[in-house]
Amino acid sequence: MRKKNKILFLVNTEYVLLMSLLYYLKNFTERDICPIFIIINSNPNRFKDLNLNDLPGKNYCFPNELISSKINPNREFLKVLEFENIEEIAFQNPHFFVNQIIINGLKKMYPSCLLTLISDSVAIDRILFTRKKLLKYYILLFFRKFVNQFRLLSCSIWTYTKIPYKIDGLIAHRIMASEKFYDTTFLLNSLPDNIQLVNKIFNSNIDQFLDCDIIFFTQPILNYASISKNNKDKYLELLRIIAGLAEKRRKMVILKIHPGENENAYSEFENEFVRICKNTKNLPAEIIINVISDKSIVSICSSISAYDVKNSNRHFWLNNIIGLKIEILSKSSIVLIQDVHELENKIFS
């Protein structure tokens, strides 16, 4: 009996799990091809409470310890190299060593295997490495390759624009080169057709977002070493101001906690009009944003504002208030709030 061809998804975030699922449902359900979702988890806060067994095909979960400080990292992911009949590999985060090893190994066995690159949110527009971080990554790369004996590692760091293979497809918010392009908004447009399965897998609880005025999407600002203590202190103070304005103007605010964060860090900001959304921490914001309407979507600089496919909500960035400079997305409908006075008058009016 002939074994089915397989498409392999190397997944590091809930967002990419959603994009991978929609990509498969849009392009492969009528073909005799088996999807395999490989969850490569770098953060214990991620992928909690998801019903992964409801994914089509097969799924496996492995810890991503090759980029950690562990001397002897977990090697279970090497089982993936035993999979047969791989027709396509879709992956994100090219700089992750686990991804590099799997791709190098499977491309040796299946040279014609297609590679589809998935940009995690707007990652292709961001500088992933400072010089200092790049140097640390190279030291770790050579330690893993020559000390831990992961021989399938390359001798260079991969990035979204520097991968030693032809990229056959790109799933992102914009095209980078001549590869086959799948616009993420195109895939998100297929959400209504697949909402029952998506809700089941992601354990969606959307109802709590329907009776609020404002949704604040947090970001792991407090976890980023590249963000100064001054910016972090201003971020916390801004959240206190938002909590105060919610009470003053009697506006209901929901804090949607980023999957990479611990919601306990935000408990001090809860009051009668501010609450942390429950049981949705690992629900991709892209699902929420495309099933609600007429809400004020507020963040420091979250790319979620690029994925409101039908422009059904109002979008605000607060990065200038905390002194964090960042390039605006191409989405012109994002309003940049300059100070607390604008915050009150434009969002809490």
C-alpha positions as CSV (number, residue, x, y, z in Angstrom):
1,M,0.0,0.0,0.0
2,R,1.4,3.4,-1.0
3,K,2.2,5.7,1.8
4,K,0.6,9.2,1.7
5,N,2.7,12.2,0.9
6,K,3.1,14.5,3.9
7,I,3.2,18.3,4.5
8,L,5.2,19.2,7.6
9,F,4.4,22.3,9.6
10,L,7.1,23.5,12.0
11,V,5.2,25.7,14.5
12,N,6.6,27.9,17.2
13,T,3.6,30.2,18.0
14,E,-0.2,30.0,18.1
15,Y,-0.4,32.5,15.3
16,V,1.6,30.3,13.0
17,L,-0.4,27.3,14.0
18,L,-3.5,29.2,12.9
19,M,-1.9,30.2,9.6
20,S,-0.6,26.7,9.0
21,L,-4.1,25.2,9.6
22,L,-5.8,27.7,7.3
23,Y,-3.1,27.1,4.6
24,Y,-3.7,23.4,4.8
25,L,-7.5,23.7,4.7
26,K,-7.4,26.1,1.8
27,N,-5.0,24.2,-0.4
28,F,-4.7,20.5,0.5
29,T,-8.0,19.1,1.8
30,E,-9.0,17.8,-1.6
31,R,-5.6,16.1,-2.0
32,D,-4.5,12.8,-0.6
33,I,-1.8,14.4,1.6
34,C,-1.3,14.0,5.3
35,P,-0.6,17.2,7.4
36,I,1.8,16.8,10.3
37,F,2.0,19.7,12.8
38,I,5.3,19.8,14.8
39,I,4.9,22.1,17.8
40,I,8.4,23.3,18.8
41,N,7.8,25.1,22.0
42,S,10.2,27.7,23.4
43,N,8.0,29.1,26.2
44,P,6.0,27.2,28.9
45,N,3.2,29.8,28.6
46,R,2.5,28.8,25.0
47,F,0.0,26.3,23.6
48,K,-1.8,25.8,26.9
49,D,-5.4,24.7,26.8
50,L,-5.4,24.1,23.1
51,N,-7.1,20.9,21.7
52,L,-4.2,19.9,19.5
53,N,-5.7,16.4,19.0
54,D,-8.5,18.0,17.0
55,L,-6.0,19.2,14.3
56,P,-6.2,17.3,11.0
57,G,-3.6,14.6,10.4
58,K,-1.0,14.1,13.1
59,N,0.7,16.4,15.7
60,Y,3.8,16.1,17.9
61,C,5.2,18.4,20.6
62,F,8.9,18.9,21.3
63,P,10.7,21.4,23.6
64,N,12.9,23.9,21.8
65,E,16.0,23.8,24.0
66,L,18.7,24.3,21.4
67,I,18.4,28.1,21.8
68,S,18.4,27.8,25.6
69,S,21.4,27.8,28.0
70,K,21.1,24.0,28.6
71,I,24.3,22.2,28.2
72,N,22.6,19.0,27.0
73,P,19.4,20.0,25.3
74,N,16.5,17.7,24.5
75,R,16.9,15.7,21.3
76,E,13.5,14.2,20.9
77,F,12.8,16.4,17.8
78,L,15.3,14.3,15.8
79,K,12.5,11.7,15.4
80,V,11.1,14.0,12.7
81,L,14.0,13.0,10.5
82,E,12.5,9.5,10.3
83,F,9.3,10.7,8.6
84,E,8.9,9.5,5.1
85,N,7.4,10.9,1.8
86,I,7.8,14.6,2.8
87,E,6.4,16.7,-0.1
88,E,6.5,20.2,1.6
89,I,7.8,21.8,4.8
90,A,6.2,25.0,6.0
91,F,8.2,26.7,8.8
92,Q,8.7,30.0,10.7
93,N,11.7,31.4,12.6
94,P,14.5,30.4,10.3
95,H,17.0,31.3,13.0
96,F,15.8,28.5,15.3
97,F,18.4,25.6,15.2
98,V,15.7,22.9,15.5
99,N,14.1,24.2,12.3
100,Q,17.5,24.3,10.6
101,I,18.4,20.7,11.5
102,I,15.0,19.3,10.4
103,I,15.1,21.2,7.1
104,N,18.7,20.3,6.3
105,G,18.1,16.6,7.2
106,L,14.8,16.2,5.2
107,K,16.1,18.2,2.2
108,K,19.0,15.7,2.0
109,M,16.5,12.8,1.8
110,Y,13.9,14.6,-0.3
111,P,15.7,17.3,-2.4
112,S,12.6,18.1,-4.3
113,C,10.7,18.9,-1.1
114,L,9.1,22.3,-1.3
115,L,9.8,25.0,1.4
116,T,7.2,27.5,2.4
117,L,8.2,30.2,4.8
118,I,5.7,31.6,7.2
119,S,6.3,35.0,8.7
120,D,5.3,35.2,12.3
121,S,3.1,38.3,12.3
122,V,5.3,41.0,10.7
123,A,8.6,39.4,11.5
124,I,10.0,39.9,8.0
125,D,10.0,43.7,8.6
126,R,11.9,43.5,11.9
127,I,15.6,43.4,12.6
128,L,15.9,40.1,14.6
129,F,19.6,40.5,15.6
130,T,21.7,43.3,17.0
131,R,25.4,42.7,16.6
132,K,25.7,41.6,20.2
133,K,22.8,39.1,19.9
134,L,24.2,37.8,16.6
135,L,27.6,37.1,18.1
136,K,25.9,35.2,21.0
137,Y,23.9,33.2,18.5
138,Y,27.0,32.2,16.5
139,I,28.8,31.1,19.7
140,L,25.7,29.0,20.6
141,L,25.5,27.7,17.0
142,F,29.1,26.4,17.0
143,F,28.7,24.9,20.5
144,R,25.6,23.0,19.4
145,K,27.3,21.8,16.2
146,F,30.7,20.8,17.4
147,V,30.2,20.1,21.2
148,N,26.7,18.7,21.2
149,Q,27.4,17.1,17.8
150,F,24.3,18.4,15.9
151,R,26.1,17.9,12.6
152,L,23.1,18.9,10.5
153,L,23.4,22.5,11.7
154,S,24.7,24.9,9.1
155,C,27.6,27.1,9.8
156,S,25.6,30.3,9.5
157,I,22.5,31.9,11.1
158,W,19.4,31.8,8.9
159,T,17.2,34.8,8.6
160,Y,14.0,35.6,6.7
161,T,16.2,37.0,3.8
162,K,19.1,34.6,4.1
163,I,18.3,30.9,3.8
164,P,20.5,28.5,1.8
165,Y,17.6,26.9,-0.1
166,K,15.1,28.1,-2.7
167,I,12.0,29.3,-0.9
168,D,9.0,28.1,-2.9
169,G,6.2,29.9,-1.0
170,L,5.7,32.7,1.4
171,I,2.9,33.2,3.8
172,A,3.1,36.8,5.1
173,H,1.5,40.2,5.2
174,R,3.6,41.3,2.2
175,I,5.7,39.7,-0.6
176,M,9.5,39.7,-0.3
177,A,10.6,38.2,-3.6
178,S,9.4,36.0,-6.4
179,E,8.2,33.0,-4.5
180,K,4.5,32.0,-4.5
181,F,2.8,34.3,-2.2
182,Y,-0.1,33.7,0.2
183,D,-1.3,36.9,1.8
184,T,-2.2,36.3,5.4
185,T,-5.4,38.4,5.0
186,F,-6.4,36.0,2.2
187,L,-6.1,33.1,4.6
188,L,-7.9,35.0,7.4
189,N,-10.8,35.6,5.0
190,S,-11.3,31.8,5.1
191,L,-11.9,31.9,8.9
192,P,-15.7,32.0,8.6
193,D,-15.7,28.8,6.5
194,N,-13.6,27.0,9.1
195,I,-14.7,28.7,12.3
196,Q,-16.2,25.5,14.0
197,L,-12.9,23.6,13.6
198,V,-10.8,26.7,14.6
199,N,-13.0,27.3,17.7
200,K,-12.6,23.6,18.7
201,I,-8.8,23.5,18.3
202,F,-8.2,26.9,20.0
203,N,-10.8,26.5,22.6
204,S,-12.2,29.8,21.7
205,N,-14.3,31.9,24.1
206,I,-15.2,35.0,22.1
207,D,-18.3,36.0,24.0
208,Q,-16.4,37.9,26.7
209,F,-15.1,40.3,24.0
210,L,-18.6,41.3,22.8
211,D,-19.7,43.5,25.7
212,C,-16.6,45.6,26.1
213,D,-15.7,49.0,24.7
214,I,-11.9,48.6,24.5
215,I,-9.5,45.7,24.0
216,F,-5.9,46.2,25.1
217,F,-3.6,43.7,23.5
218,T,-0.5,43.3,25.7
219,Q,2.9,42.6,24.3
220,P,5.9,41.1,26.2
221,I,7.4,44.5,26.7
222,L,8.6,43.6,30.2
223,N,10.4,40.5,28.8
224,Y,12.4,42.2,26.1
225,A,16.0,42.8,27.1
226,S,16.3,45.3,24.2
227,I,13.7,47.6,25.8
228,S,15.0,50.0,28.4
229,K,13.9,50.0,32.1
230,N,12.6,53.5,31.5
231,N,10.3,52.3,28.7
232,K,9.2,49.4,30.9
233,D,8.4,51.7,33.8
234,K,6.4,54.0,31.5
235,Y,4.5,50.9,30.2
236,L,3.4,50.0,33.7
237,E,2.5,53.5,34.5
238,L,0.5,53.7,31.3
239,L,-1.5,50.6,32.3
240,R,-2.3,52.3,35.6
241,I,-3.5,55.4,33.8
242,I,-5.7,53.2,31.5
243,A,-7.2,51.5,34.5
244,G,-8.0,54.9,36.1
245,L,-9.5,56.3,32.9
246,A,-11.7,53.2,32.6
247,E,-13.2,53.9,36.0
248,K,-13.4,57.6,35.4
249,R,-15.2,57.3,32.0
250,R,-17.0,54.0,32.9
251,K,-15.6,52.2,29.8
252,M,-15.2,48.4,29.9
253,V,-11.6,47.4,29.0
254,I,-10.4,43.9,28.5
255,L,-6.7,43.0,28.7
256,K,-5.9,40.3,26.1
257,I,-2.6,38.8,27.5
258,H,0.1,37.9,25.0
259,P,0.7,34.1,24.8
260,G,4.3,34.6,25.8
261,E,3.4,36.4,29.1
262,N,2.2,35.5,32.5
263,E,-1.2,37.1,33.2
264,N,-0.3,37.5,36.9
265,A,1.9,40.4,35.8
266,Y,-1.3,42.3,34.9
267,S,-3.5,41.4,37.9
268,E,-2.8,44.7,39.7
269,F,-4.6,46.7,36.9
270,E,-7.9,44.9,37.3
271,N,-10.9,46.8,38.7
272,E,-14.6,47.2,38.1
273,F,-14.0,48.2,34.5
274,V,-10.8,46.5,33.7
275,R,-10.6,42.7,33.5
276,I,-8.2,40.1,32.2
277,C,-9.8,37.9,29.6
278,K,-10.1,34.4,30.8
279,N,-9.2,31.1,29.0
280,T,-8.1,32.9,25.9
281,K,-4.4,33.5,26.6
282,N,-3.4,31.1,23.8
283,L,-6.1,32.2,21.4
284,P,-4.5,34.0,18.5
285,A,-5.6,37.6,18.4
286,E,-6.2,37.3,14.7
287,I,-9.3,35.1,15.5
288,I,-10.6,37.7,17.9
289,I,-10.1,40.7,15.7
290,N,-12.0,39.1,12.8
291,V,-15.2,38.1,14.7
292,I,-15.7,41.3,16.6
293,S,-16.7,44.8,15.4
294,D,-17.0,48.4,16.5
295,K,-14.3,48.1,19.2
296,S,-11.4,50.2,20.1
297,I,-8.3,48.0,19.6
298,V,-5.4,49.4,21.6
299,S,-1.8,48.3,22.0
300,I,1.7,49.7,22.3
301,C,2.5,48.7,18.7
302,S,0.9,45.3,18.1
303,S,0.8,44.0,14.5
304,I,-2.7,42.7,15.2
305,S,-3.9,46.0,13.8
306,A,-2.7,44.8,10.4
307,Y,-5.0,41.8,10.4
308,D,-8.4,43.3,10.8
309,V,-9.4,42.0,7.4
310,K,-12.7,43.9,7.1
311,N,-11.5,47.0,9.0
312,S,-14.4,46.5,11.4
313,N,-12.7,48.2,14.4
314,R,-10.8,51.3,15.4
315,H,-7.0,50.9,16.0
316,F,-4.7,52.9,18.2
317,W,-1.0,52.6,19.0
318,L,0.4,54.0,22.3
319,N,4.2,53.5,21.7
320,N,4.8,57.3,21.6
321,I,3.5,57.7,25.2
322,I,6.1,55.3,26.6
323,G,8.9,56.7,24.3
324,L,9.2,53.6,22.2
325,K,10.0,54.5,18.6
326,I,8.9,52.1,15.9
327,E,8.0,52.3,12.2
328,I,4.3,52.5,11.5
329,L,2.8,49.6,9.6
330,S,1.5,50.2,6.1
331,K,-2.1,50.1,7.5
332,S,-3.0,53.8,7.5
333,S,-6.0,53.5,9.8
334,I,-3.8,53.1,12.9
335,V,-4.1,56.2,15.0
336,L,-0.9,57.1,16.8
337,I,-1.7,58.5,20.3
338,Q,0.9,61.1,21.4
339,D,0.1,61.7,25.0
340,V,-2.3,60.9,27.9
341,H,-4.6,63.9,26.9
342,E,-5.2,62.3,23.5
343,L,-5.6,58.9,25.1
344,E,-8.5,60.1,27.2
345,N,-10.1,62.2,24.5
346,K,-9.8,59.8,21.5
347,I,-10.2,56.4,23.1
348,F,-12.1,57.0,26.3
349,S,-14.4,59.7,25.1
